[in-house]
Amino acid sequence: MKPYFLSFSSLLCGALSVLAAPDGERPNVILIMADDMGYEALSSNGSESCKSPNLDKLAAEGVRFTNCFSNPICTPSRAKIMTGQYNVRNYVKFGLLDRGQTTFAHQLKAAGYATAIAGKWQLGKQSDAPQHFGFEQSCLWQHTRSGRSKEGGKTIDRRFVNPLLEFNGKEKDYTGGEYGPQVCTDFICDFIDENKKKPFLVYYPMILTHCPFDPTPDSTDWDSKRLGSTTYKGDRNDPQRHFRDMVAYADKAVGQIVAQLEKSGVRDNTLLIFTGDNGTDKPIVTPWNGTKVVGGKGSMTDTGTRVPLIASWPNGIKKPGRVVDDLVEFTDMMPTLCEATGADLPAKHPGDGSSILPVLQNNGDVRSKEWIYIWYRGRVMVRNKKYSLVAKADGSGAALTRYKGPFDGRQLENSALTKDERSIKEQFEGTLARLAKARLSGVSEEVRAKLEKPKKKGKK
């Protein structure tokens, strides 16, 4: 794997590509990331219960990836996809992105792109946070406030029906039966139409399909007068049904965005990428390819980290309709978006990703990615297409798992490893040891000093 550590030549090439290409030839970019939607949730990936016709069509007309891996939980995935760095370098704490980080929005904005974000934020409560990280326009849930309210002594989750949203840091409370995901999708469609004559970037970290598992406007039991959900998981009696409805509504949102691109005359020159921030939540059981997949959000397993990845770009993808097994992780998005648009890579923050643009252009043989890496607090994982090694952050307790296919893995006893498997385990352990030394290397000395400050005795 070749991470994108910068050289003068790469900076020069990026700058020249921006100068040489008129706006009409530079692709628009829409990156959509569903919340808590694992690989098994899309019908194009084998789901037998969830239906996703719009995404299935994008896959048939684009490229569908079968080996994309996220972090097992949301904030680390969001930091990773936006900065192109492993969390071991720059993850500070849950619900926060260190303000010293550089994002793909910074890079595309500097290259002349109009930028917008809609959906779920959860990366810092400062009112200017989205703008600080490169987004000129924003429509967000869980920005400066929790997105919940107190009603009758109960805490009400207000992300779906009658949501609590914020537009460019200004609060707006809905009480007329509005649906949060629909408000965000409409915001994106308006942004597309307003910026159709210049290149634009839309980042859509969806509110769907995170719990509470509640009705959507297309559900038979939709109630527009409900003021949010009173339970964290939503309908505990039938979460499966509402999860299916939520997947369908997320798919519907994608269809609405594609229709807007067509209406605005920019569909052919728009790179649209769809993925999920981590595996499906644990109450959800999905019939998949003749078996049942239990959601594994939060775990370093396939069910916690294997996510959908679909790319569509009529003008840019060669030989559409392909299904590829190339390894992809969220650090790969930064170099992909920069290479596709001609934007510079960040000069101050060396990255850990490898652009998937060669794969989209059917030149995948020039891309070499042999493993992916996941770090989250006390656990780490490195894996290739067939094996994964999960260990504690200090490298202890390492266990090798062999995969026959998605969701079909078996942990191996050290005494039963073949010679080749022992070699793979040793290589993986070396990778974990090397990357462990990079902890907090991507943040400022001031931030590092605060995080590494010894805790006082008696305090946790």
C-alpha distance (Angstrom), angle and dihedral (degrees) to the residues before:
residue distance angle dihedral
M1 . . .
K2 3.78 . .
P3 3.81 113.4 .
Y4 3.76 117.4 -155.8
F5 3.78 101.6 -103.2
L6 3.77 102.7 163.9
S7 3.76 130.2 -111.6
F8 3.79 129.2 -177.9
S9 3.79 89.9 -106.8
S10 3.80 93.5 55.1
L11 3.79 91.2 49.8
L12 3.80 91.1 48.3
C13 3.79 93.3 48.5
G14 3.77 91.3 50.5
A15 3.78 92.3 49.3
L16 3.80 93.3 47.7
S17 3.79 92.7 49.2
V18 3.79 90.5 54.7
L19 3.80 92.1 48.9
A20 3.79 94.7 44.5
A21 3.81 100.0 48.7
P22 3.81 120.1 72.4
D23 3.80 116.6 -136.9
G24 3.81 92.3 -102.3
E25 3.81 91.0 63.2
R26 3.80 98.6 45.0
P27 3.80 110.7 89.6
N28 3.75 124.3 -119.1
V29 3.80 112.8 -126.0
I30 3.80 129.6 -141.0
L31 3.80 116.4 179.2
I32 3.80 113.4 -173.2
M33 3.81 120.8 -172.1
A34 3.80 118.2 -176.0
D35 3.81 118.4 -147.5
D36 3.82 116.4 -115.5
M37 3.80 95.7 -10.4
G38 3.78 114.8 140.6
Y39 3.79 128.3 -160.7
E40 3.81 93.1 -94.1
A41 3.83 95.0 59.9
L42 3.82 97.4 80.5
S43 3.79 123.2 78.0
S44 3.82 90.4 -139.4
N45 3.82 87.1 60.4
G46 3.79 94.0 50.0
S47 3.81 106.3 -84.4
E48 3.79 111.2 155.8
S49 3.81 95.4 -167.7
C50 3.81 108.0 33.5
K51 3.79 117.9 69.3
S52 3.80 122.3 -152.6
P53 3.84 108.5 168.2
N54 3.81 96.5 162.5
L55 3.79 93.7 51.2
D56 3.80 90.1 42.5
K57 3.80 88.4 56.2
L58 3.81 91.6 49.4
A59 3.80 88.9 51.2
A60 3.81 91.9 49.6
E61 3.80 90.3 50.6
G62 3.80 96.1 39.4
V63 3.80 137.5 20.5
R64 3.80 126.5 -56.6
F65 3.81 118.8 -158.9
T66 3.81 122.4 -152.3
N67 3.81 99.6 -171.8
C68 3.80 106.9 53.7
F69 3.81 116.7 136.1
S70 3.79 131.4 -165.9
N71 3.77 132.5 -179.1
P72 3.81 114.2 -81.9
I73 3.81 94.0 -112.2
C74 3.79 137.0 38.4
T75 3.84 113.8 -108.2
P76 3.83 94.7 49.6
S77 3.81 90.1 48.9
R78 3.81 91.1 50.2
A79 3.80 92.5 50.0
K80 3.79 91.2 45.9
I81 3.80 97.3 49.1
M82 3.80 93.8 45.2
T83 3.82 98.0 46.5
G84 3.80 103.4 30.9
Q85 3.80 90.7 -131.7
Y86 3.77 132.9 116.6
N87 3.79 112.9 -105.1
V88 3.77 90.2 -120.5
R89 3.81 86.5 72.7
N90 3.80 103.4 44.7
Y91 3.82 113.7 6.9
V92 3.80 108.9 123.7
K93 3.79 107.1 169.6
F94 3.78 143.0 -39.6
G95 3.79 114.8 -67.4
L96 3.80 95.2 17.6
L97 3.80 139.5 91.9
D98 3.81 112.8 -160.6
R99 3.80 106.7 -111.0
G100 3.78 90.9 -133.9
Q101 3.81 91.8 68.6
T102 3.80 126.1 108.6
T103 3.82 117.9 -137.3
F104 3.79 136.2 -164.3
A105 3.82 86.9 -107.2
H106 3.81 89.6 61.9
Q107 3.78 90.6 52.0
L108 3.80 97.4 46.8
K109 3.80 92.8 42.7
A110 3.81 89.2 53.7
A111 3.81 87.5 51.6
G112 3.80 91.0 57.4
Y113 3.80 101.8 -92.4
A114 3.80 124.2 143.3
T115 3.81 105.7 -127.5
A116 3.80 134.5 -154.9
I117 3.78 139.5 166.2
A118 3.80 129.8 -162.5
G119 3.79 134.7 174.5
K120 3.79 127.6 35.6
W121 3.82 120.2 6.1
Q122 3.83 112.1 174.7
L123 3.81 93.0 156.8
G124 3.80 103.8 106.5
K125 3.80 135.8 -26.5
Q126 3.80 99.8 -126.3
S127 3.81 108.8 122.3
D128 3.81 90.9 -129.5
A129 3.81 95.8 46.6
P130 3.83 98.3 111.1
Q131 3.81 91.5 46.1
H132 3.80 90.4 45.4
F133 3.80 88.8 56.9
G134 3.80 94.2 49.8
F135 3.81 105.9 -87.6
E136 3.80 114.0 127.0
Q137 3.81 95.2 -170.2
S138 3.80 129.2 31.8
C139 3.80 141.5 -178.8
L140 3.78 107.7 -178.9
W141 3.77 147.8 167.2
Q142 3.81 118.1 -148.0
H143 3.79 95.4 19.2
T144 3.83 112.3 128.4
R145 3.82 93.0 -6.7
S146 3.78 137.3 39.7
G147 3.80 96.5 -104.3
R148 3.78 90.7 -123.1
S149 3.80 133.6 102.3
K150 3.80 138.5 -162.1
E151 3.79 114.8 -115.0
G152 3.80 122.4 170.9
G153 3.78 91.7 -16.7
K154 3.81 92.7 -52.7
T155 3.79 129.9 108.4
I156 3.80 110.2 -120.0
D157 3.81 122.0 -156.3
R158 3.81 105.8 -136.8
R159 3.80 105.4 -172.7
F160 3.81 98.8 102.0
V161 3.81 123.1 26.5
N162 3.83 112.6 31.2
P163 3.82 93.0 -3.0
L164 3.79 133.5 -159.8
L165 3.81 104.5 -128.2
E166 3.79 137.7 165.0
F167 3.78 129.0 -141.3
N168 3.80 112.4 -155.9
G169 3.80 88.9 -23.2
K170 3.81 95.9 -47.8
E171 3.78 116.5 119.1
K172 3.79 122.6 -122.0
D173 3.80 122.1 -178.8
Y174 3.80 117.5 -158.5
T175 3.80 122.0 -151.4
G176 3.82 103.5 155.9
G177 3.79 99.2 87.6
E178 3.81 96.1 -84.2
Y179 3.81 119.9 158.1
G180 3.80 116.0 -133.9
P181 3.83 97.6 -139.9
Q182 3.81 90.6 49.1
V183 3.82 92.0 51.2
C184 3.82 89.2 52.2
T185 3.81 93.3 47.6
D186 3.81 91.7 48.9
F187 3.82 89.1 50.3
I188 3.80 90.1 54.1
C189 3.80 93.0 48.1
D190 3.81 90.7 51.4
F191 3.81 90.0 49.3
I192 3.81 91.2 51.2
D193 3.79 92.9 52.1
E194 3.81 93.1 45.2
N195 3.81 91.8 52.1
K196 3.81 101.7 35.9
K197 3.80 92.7 117.9
K198 3.82 94.7 58.1
P199 3.80 133.0 42.5
F200 3.79 113.9 -86.1
L201 3.79 141.4 -172.0
V202 3.79 122.1 -147.7
Y203 3.79 120.0 -173.6
Y204 3.80 111.6 -169.2
P205 3.82 113.2 -175.5
M206 3.79 94.0 -179.3
I207 3.79 126.6 -135.8
L208 3.81 87.7 -142.7
T209 3.06 135.4 109.3
H210 3.82 98.3 21.8
C211 3.79 118.2 111.1
P212 3.00 143.5 -68.8
F213 3.80 86.5 91.9
D214 3.77 96.5 -143.6
P215 3.81 135.5 150.5
T216 3.79 120.7 -76.9
P217 3.82 123.6 -145.4
D218 3.82 86.8 -93.1
S219 3.82 94.1 53.6
T220 3.79 119.1 103.4
D221 3.83 90.6 -126.1
W222 3.82 97.0 47.6
D223 3.80 111.8 144.1
S224 3.80 114.2 -168.4
K225 3.81 91.1 -168.9
R226 3.79 94.3 62.0
L227 3.77 113.1 111.8
G228 3.77 98.2 -142.0
S229 3.81 126.3 -71.0
T230 3.80 126.9 -50.6
T231 3.81 95.3 -157.0
Y232 3.79 127.4 59.5
K233 3.80 94.9 -130.9
G234 3.80 95.8 37.9
D235 3.81 118.6 -144.7
R236 3.79 103.6 20.2
N237 3.81 91.9 -176.4
D238 3.79 95.9 64.0
P239 3.82 112.9 6.6
Q240 3.82 91.0 151.1
R241 3.80 93.7 64.4
H242 3.77 94.5 48.3
F243 3.80 91.9 44.7
R244 3.80 88.4 56.0
D245 3.80 89.2 49.9
M246 3.81 90.3 49.3
V247 3.80 92.4 51.1
A248 3.80 88.5 49.8
Y249 3.81 91.2 51.0
A250 3.80 92.2 48.3
D251 3.80 87.4 51.8
K252 3.80 89.4 48.3
A253 3.82 89.4 54.1
V254 3.80 89.9 54.0
G255 3.80 89.1 51.0
Q256 3.80 91.0 50.8
I257 3.81 91.3 51.5
V258 3.81 92.0 49.0
A259 3.81 89.8 49.4
Q260 3.81 89.6 51.8
L261 3.80 91.0 50.5
E262 3.80 89.0 53.3
K263 3.80 92.6 46.2
S264 3.81 90.6 50.2
G265 3.81 91.2 48.6
V266 3.80 95.9 -119.8
R267 3.81 104.0 100.0
D268 3.80 97.7 105.8
N269 3.79 94.0 53.9
T270 3.80 97.4 44.4
L271 3.79 122.5 101.7
L272 3.81 106.0 -148.1
I273 3.80 118.4 -171.0
F274 3.81 124.3 -175.2
T275 3.81 126.3 -168.2
G276 3.83 142.1 139.1
D277 3.80 129.4 -111.1
N278 3.83 96.2 -131.8
G279 3.77 142.6 -27.7
T280 3.78 124.9 -51.0
D281 3.81 117.8 -80.6
K282 3.79 117.6 -89.9
P283 3.83 100.0 -110.2
I284 3.81 90.6 61.3
V285 3.81 120.7 92.2
T286 3.80 115.2 -172.8
P287 3.81 124.8 -164.7
W288 3.80 102.1 -131.3
N289 3.81 131.0 175.5
G290 3.79 93.5 -26.6
T291 3.81 96.4 -43.9
K292 3.80 137.7 71.6
V293 3.80 124.0 -104.8
V294 3.81 117.4 -156.1
G295 3.80 112.8 -151.8
G296 3.80 112.5 -105.4
K297 3.80 105.4 -170.9
G298 3.80 109.7 163.9
S299 3.81 96.4 26.1
M300 3.80 130.8 104.2
T301 3.80 90.6 -126.4
D302 3.79 133.8 103.2
T303 3.79 89.7 -94.6
G304 3.80 90.2 54.9
T305 3.80 101.0 41.4
R306 3.82 112.0 21.5
V307 3.80 107.7 96.9
P308 3.80 137.9 172.3
L309 3.79 120.1 -93.1
I310 3.79 122.9 -174.3
A311 3.79 126.4 167.4
S312 3.80 125.1 -166.0
W313 3.80 126.9 -178.5
P314 3.83 116.8 146.2
N315 3.81 94.4 -163.9
G316 3.79 96.5 41.4
I317 3.79 111.4 35.0
K318 3.78 116.5 87.8
K319 3.80 119.9 -150.5
P320 3.82 96.4 6.6
G321 3.78 121.6 -152.5
R322 3.78 94.6 53.2
V323 3.81 124.0 144.3
V324 3.81 110.6 -153.3
D325 3.79 133.1 -172.5
D326 3.82 97.7 -155.3
L327 3.80 113.2 141.1
V328 3.81 111.9 -106.8
E329 3.80 131.3 178.2
F330 3.78 132.4 176.6
T331 3.80 94.6 -97.6
D332 3.82 85.3 69.0
M333 3.81 93.9 69.2
M334 3.82 96.8 72.9
P335 3.84 95.6 55.6
T336 3.81 90.9 39.9
L337 3.80 94.3 55.0
C338 3.79 92.9 42.5
E339 3.80 93.5 49.2
A340 3.81 93.4 45.6
T341 3.81 93.3 50.2
G342 3.79 100.5 33.8
A343 3.80 91.7 -117.3
D344 3.78 119.6 148.8
L345 3.77 120.9 -102.4
P346 3.82 114.7 -118.9
A347 3.77 111.1 -80.5
K348 3.80 97.7 -158.0
H349 3.79 99.8 41.7
P350 3.80 115.2 57.4
G351 3.78 107.9 -151.3
D352 3.76 138.1 -139.8
G353 3.79 100.9 -143.6
S354 3.78 139.2 102.2
S355 3.81 119.8 -146.7
I356 3.80 116.6 -113.5
L357 3.81 91.4 -157.2
P358 3.84 91.4 103.0
V359 3.81 88.3 56.8
L360 3.80 91.6 50.5
Q361 3.80 89.0 50.4
N362 3.82 90.6 49.2
N363 3.79 92.5 -110.0
G364 3.79 95.0 112.7
D365 3.78 92.6 139.1
V366 3.81 89.2 74.5
R367 3.83 90.9 58.6
S368 3.77 116.5 80.5
K369 3.80 117.5 -172.2
E370 3.77 113.5 157.8
W371 3.81 101.0 173.1
I372 3.79 145.0 7.2
Y373 3.80 127.6 -140.5
I374 3.80 133.4 -146.8
W375 3.80 127.0 -171.1
Y376 3.77 125.6 -179.4
R377 3.77 121.9 160.3
G378 3.78 108.0 -69.4
R379 3.81 99.0 3.5
V380 3.79 135.5 66.5
M381 3.78 135.0 -176.7
V382 3.77 136.9 -170.5
R383 3.78 121.0 -176.2
N384 3.76 146.2 164.0
K385 3.79 127.9 -159.9
K386 3.80 94.6 -71.6
Y387 3.82 108.4 23.5
S388 3.79 137.9 41.8
L389 3.78 129.9 -169.1
V390 3.81 117.5 -156.5
A391 3.79 121.2 -172.7
K392 3.77 143.9 153.4
A393 3.80 115.2 -83.7
D394 3.81 90.8 -97.6
G395 3.81 90.6 54.3
S396 3.79 96.4 -106.9
G397 3.78 124.0 131.0
A398 3.80 92.8 29.3
A399 3.80 113.9 178.3
L400 3.79 127.2 -174.6
T401 3.81 120.4 -140.7
R402 3.80 124.7 -165.0
Y403 3.81 118.2 -147.2
K404 3.79 124.6 -156.5
G405 3.80 89.9 -175.4
P406 3.81 141.2 -38.7
F407 3.83 111.2 -27.6
D408 3.80 91.0 -1.5
G409 3.79 104.7 106.7
R410 3.80 133.9 138.5
Q411 3.79 125.3 -164.2
L412 3.79 111.5 -127.1
E413 3.78 128.5 -139.7
N414 3.80 112.8 -124.2
S415 3.80 90.3 -126.2
A416 3.82 90.3 57.2
L417 3.81 97.4 51.7
T418 3.78 118.3 119.9
K419 3.79 120.3 -131.0
D420 3.80 90.5 -98.9
E421 3.80 91.5 48.0
R422 3.80 91.8 51.2
S423 3.79 88.0 52.2
I424 3.81 91.4 50.3
K425 3.81 90.8 48.9
E426 3.80 91.4 51.1
Q427 3.81 91.6 49.2
F428 3.79 91.2 49.3
E429 3.81 91.4 48.1
G430 3.79 89.0 52.5
T431 3.80 90.5 52.0
L432 3.81 91.3 50.3
A433 3.80 91.7 49.0
R434 3.80 92.4 49.5
L435 3.78 94.7 48.6
A436 3.81 92.9 44.7
K437 3.81 86.7 68.5
A438 3.81 89.5 60.5
R439 3.82 93.8 66.8
L440 3.83 108.6 143.2
S441 3.81 92.2 -8.6
G442 3.81 88.5 130.9
V443 3.81 97.7 58.6
S444 3.79 131.5 73.0
E445 3.79 122.3 -87.9
E446 3.80 88.8 -112.4
V447 3.80 93.2 55.3
R448 3.79 91.3 43.0
A449 3.79 91.8 52.1
K450 3.81 91.8 52.4
L451 3.79 93.0 49.3
E452 3.79 94.7 44.7
K453 3.82 94.6 45.5
P454 3.83 108.3 125.1
K455 3.79 114.0 -108.6
K456 3.79 117.6 -117.3
K457 3.76 117.1 -108.3
G458 3.75 113.3 -92.7
K459 3.80 93.2 26.2
K460 3.76 124.8 99.1
